[in-house]
Amino acid sequence: MSLALELHDLLKTYLRRHGVAAITVDTADAWRLDAAFTLPGIGRCRARNVRKGDVPAFHAFGAGLSERSKDLFSPYPWNEPEKLKGAFQAAIDASVNRVDAAYFLEMEGEPVGHFFLWKAGGNPHARAHGVEVPELGVAVADAWQGRGFGGLMVRILTAVARSLGADAVELTTALDNEPGWQTYLRAGYEYTGIIRNPQFVDVTAVAAGAATAAVWRDERQMILLLNETKRDAVLHYLAVKREEALKM
Ligand SMILES: CC(C)(COP(=O)(O)OP(=O)(O)OC[C@H]1O[C@@H](n2cnc3c(N)ncnc32)[C@H](O)[C@@H]1OP(=O)(O)O)[C@@H](O)C(=O)NCCC(=O)NCCS
């Protein structure tokens, strides 16, 4: 099934629970994704790629996250303002250059969700183990949590990964992040083990030796397997990652 058709189906499923109207999907592929719907009485909601000029959108999104949410969602150095703009620009460049598949969910033009697959364009670390496994991140602005957006974004990313031919999707989540844990379990993700994970950075850049991290934390590692024939190779790759993290 094409990514556009899969997005249409996902939004129709969301519609049945949340009363969505007027779905439009204008999506050629993961790098040109545009899917919108109307939540009656609330507004027009749109998922779109992160693009050039999005630094203000990143700042606006960050302003809607509580300290707790920033701690749980830590791909950017939230507490180091002098580094933040550069980190946002790096995320934009990685999206534009098709390294990461990165998106905003907007409500009436304001970013209320941010979701991405690091190294969706090809993960050299995973490839060295014979598998293609991008790494997922999602967050919903605090005022918009609990409306199904997180679950929807995780499912969109799963569809994106499938459209790109990934063997699996990996993610990590803090041990005490119950909403995250439930969101991933309900979207079909499996627990694989505890991993020591770098914070406030692109985790895949740290694994590649291209970035370093000052803060680390034990997290749950989870996967969604997309290619059953690669199960053993994917599980081996994830076990190697858990081992390697202990040595960094
Ligand atoms: C985790 C997060 C993305 C979830 O997004 P959300 O829009 O609030 O979640 P949803 O409304 O889509 O809920 C997803 C599922 O999890 C369940 N869920 C959410 N919070 C829950 C909780 N505290 N207890 C039990 N179930 C919960 C929902 O019932 C739903 O399941 P269902 O579809 O079977 O009903 C969001 O809370 C968030 O951004 N938190 C801060 C940042 C963060 O933790 N990011 C993830 C880092 S790993």
The ligand as an SDF file (V2000), in Angstrom:
LIG
                    3D

 48 50  0  0  0  0  0  0  0  0999 V2000
    3.9650   10.3790   25.2890 C   0  0  0  0  0  0  0  0  0  0  0  0
    3.1040   11.3270   24.4490 C   0  0  0  0  0  0  0  0  0  0  0  0
    3.7920   11.5420   23.0980 C   0  0  0  0  0  0  0  0  0  0  0  0
    1.7400   10.6700   24.2060 C   0  0  0  0  0  0  0  0  0  0  0  0
    0.9770   11.5280   23.3930 O   0  0  0  0  0  0  0  0  0  0  0  0
   -0.5620   11.8100   23.7140 P   0  0  0  0  0  0  0  0  0  0  0  0
   -1.1250   12.5470   22.5610 O   0  0  0  0  0  0  0  0  0  0  0  0
   -0.6780   12.4340   25.0430 O   0  0  0  0  0  0  0  0  0  0  0  0
   -1.1060   10.3070   23.7950 O   0  0  0  0  0  0  0  0  0  0  0  0
   -2.4310    9.7000   23.1520 P   0  0  0  0  0  0  0  0  0  0  0  0
   -3.5970   10.5200   23.5700 O   0  0  0  0  0  0  0  0  0  0  0  0
   -2.2130    9.5080   21.7080 O   0  0  0  0  0  0  0  0  0  0  0  0
   -2.4680    8.2830   23.8920 O   0  0  0  0  0  0  0  0  0  0  0  0
   -1.8410    7.1740   23.3220 C   0  0  0  0  0  0  0  0  0  0  0  0
   -2.2810    5.9100   24.0430 C   0  0  0  0  0  0  0  0  0  0  0  0
   -1.6370    5.8350   25.3160 O   0  0  0  0  0  0  0  0  0  0  0  0
   -2.6040    5.7630   26.3540 C   0  0  0  0  0  0  0  0  0  0  0  0
   -2.1380    6.5530   27.4810 N   0  0  0  0  0  0  0  0  0  0  0  0
   -1.6190    7.8040   27.4280 C   0  0  0  0  0  0  0  0  0  0  0  0
   -1.2740    8.2090   28.6610 N   0  0  0  0  0  0  0  0  0  0  0  0
   -1.5720    7.1770   29.5060 C   0  0  0  0  0  0  0  0  0  0  0  0
   -1.4320    6.9640   30.9110 C   0  0  0  0  0  0  0  0  0  0  0  0
   -0.9140    7.9180   31.7100 N   0  0  0  0  0  0  0  0  0  0  0  0
   -1.8420    5.7940   31.4320 N   0  0  0  0  0  0  0  0  0  0  0  0
   -2.3720    4.8300   30.6270 C   0  0  0  0  0  0  0  0  0  0  0  0
   -2.5170    4.9860   29.2870 N   0  0  0  0  0  0  0  0  0  0  0  0
   -2.1300    6.1310   28.7440 C   0  0  0  0  0  0  0  0  0  0  0  0
   -3.8660    6.3430   25.7400 C   0  0  0  0  0  0  0  0  0  0  0  0
   -5.0190    5.8480   26.3760 O   0  0  0  0  0  0  0  0  0  0  0  0
   -3.7530    5.8920   24.3120 C   0  0  0  0  0  0  0  0  0  0  0  0
   -4.1390    4.5330   24.1780 O   0  0  0  0  0  0  0  0  0  0  0  0
   -5.4300    4.1050   23.3400 P   0  0  0  0  0  0  0  0  0  0  0  0
   -5.1940    4.6630   21.9610 O   0  0  0  0  0  0  0  0  0  0  0  0
   -5.4220    2.6370   23.3940 O   0  0  0  0  0  0  0  0  0  0  0  0
   -6.5570    4.7720   24.0420 O   0  0  0  0  0  0  0  0  0  0  0  0
    2.8640   12.6700   25.1750 C   0  0  0  0  0  0  0  0  0  0  0  0
    2.2960   12.4200   26.4390 O   0  0  0  0  0  0  0  0  0  0  0  0
    4.1190   13.5210   25.3510 C   0  0  0  0  0  0  0  0  0  0  0  0
    4.5310   14.2130   24.4210 O   0  0  0  0  0  0  0  0  0  0  0  0
    4.7320   13.4880   26.5610 N   0  0  0  0  0  0  0  0  0  0  0  0
    5.9000   14.3090   26.8590 C   0  0  0  0  0  0  0  0  0  0  0  0
    7.1090   13.9800   25.9940 C   0  0  0  0  0  0  0  0  0  0  0  0
    7.3490   12.4950   25.9080 C   0  0  0  0  0  0  0  0  0  0  0  0
    7.2540   11.7800   26.8730 O   0  0  0  0  0  0  0  0  0  0  0  0
    7.6820   12.0430   24.6890 N   0  0  0  0  0  0  0  0  0  0  0  0
    8.0260   10.6450   24.4630 C   0  0  0  0  0  0  0  0  0  0  0  0
    9.4270   10.4160   24.8620 C   0  0  0  0  0  0  0  0  0  0  0  0
    9.9010    8.6960   24.7410 S   0  0  0  0  0  0  0  0  0  0  0  0
  1  2  1  0
  2  3  1  0
  2  4  1  0
  2 36  1  0
  4  5  1  0
  5  6  1  0
  6  7  2  0
  6  8  1  0
  6  9  1  0
  9 10  1  0
 10 11  2  0
 10 12  1  0
 10 13  1  0
 13 14  1  0
 14 15  1  0
 15 16  1  0
 15 30  1  0
 16 17  1  0
 17 18  1  0
 17 28  1  0
 18 19  1  0
 18 27  1  0
 19 20  2  0
 20 21  1  0
 21 22  1  0
 21 27  2  0
 22 23  1  0
 22 24  2  0
 24 25  1  0
 25 26  2  0
 26 27  1  0
 28 29  1  0
 28 30  1  0
 30 31  1  0
 31 32  1  0
 32 33  2  0
 32 34  1  0
 32 35  1  0
 36 37  1  0
 36 38  1  0
 38 39  2  0
 38 40  1  0
 40 41  1  0
 41 42  1  0
 42 43  1  0
 43 44  2  0
 43 45  1  0
 45 46  1  0
 46 47  1  0
 47 48  1  0
M  END
$$$$
